[in-house]
């Protein structure tokens, strides 16, 4: 993951402390998905993304964040 995206996600973690777990996940999804779309114009999240549990989506987003 590039440095700019990591910095934005870290800033979001610091400023989103009073938000719910799902709100924090939505923020991370917006950032990660926008970066993916910028890198790969035809990219879309997996079709079943929103069918996954919050826990599973968090796990996958965190993996991207930590790579």
C-alpha positions in Angstrom: 0.0 0.0 0.0 1.3 3.5 -0.7 2.4 5.9 1.9 -0.3 8.5 1.2 -3.1 5.9 1.8 -1.5 4.7 5.0 -1.2 8.2 6.2 -4.9 9.0 5.5 -6.0 5.8 7.2 -3.9 6.5 10.2 -5.3 10.0 10.4 -8.8 8.5 10.2 -8.0 6.2 13.0 -7.0 9.1 15.2 -10.0 11.3 14.4 -12.7 8.6 14.2 -12.3 7.4 17.8 -15.9 8.1 18.8 -17.5 6.4 15.8 -18.9 2.9 15.6 -17.0 0.0 14.3 -19.0 0.0 11.2 -18.5 3.7 10.6 -14.7 3.2 10.9 -14.9 0.4 8.4 -16.9 2.5 5.9 -14.3 5.2 6.1 -11.5 2.7 5.4 -13.5 1.2 2.6 -14.0 4.6 0.9 -10.2 5.3 1.1 -9.0 1.8 0.0 -11.7 1.5 -2.7 -10.9 4.9 -4.1 -7.2 4.1 -4.2 -7.9 0.8 -6.0 -10.1 2.5 -8.5 -7.4 5.1 -9.2 -4.8 2.4 -9.7 -7.1 0.1 -11.7 -9.9 2.0 -13.4 -12.1 -1.0 -14.1 -11.7 -2.3 -10.5 -14.8 -2.9 -8.4 -15.2 -4.5 -4.9 -16.1 -8.1 -5.0 -19.8 -8.7 -5.8 -20.4 -10.3 -2.4 -18.5 -7.6 -0.4 -21.5 -6.3 1.4 -22.8 -9.8 2.1 -19.7 -10.4 4.2 -19.8 -9.8 8.0 -18.3 -6.6 9.4 -15.6 -8.7 11.0 -14.6 -10.3 7.7 -14.6 -7.0 5.8 -12.5 -5.5 8.6 -10.1 -8.4 8.4 -9.7 -8.0 4.6 -9.3 -4.2 4.8 -6.8 -4.4 7.6 -4.8 -6.9 5.5 -4.6 -4.4 2.7 -3.7 -1.7 5.2 -0.9 -3.7 6.7 0.6 -4.9 3.4 
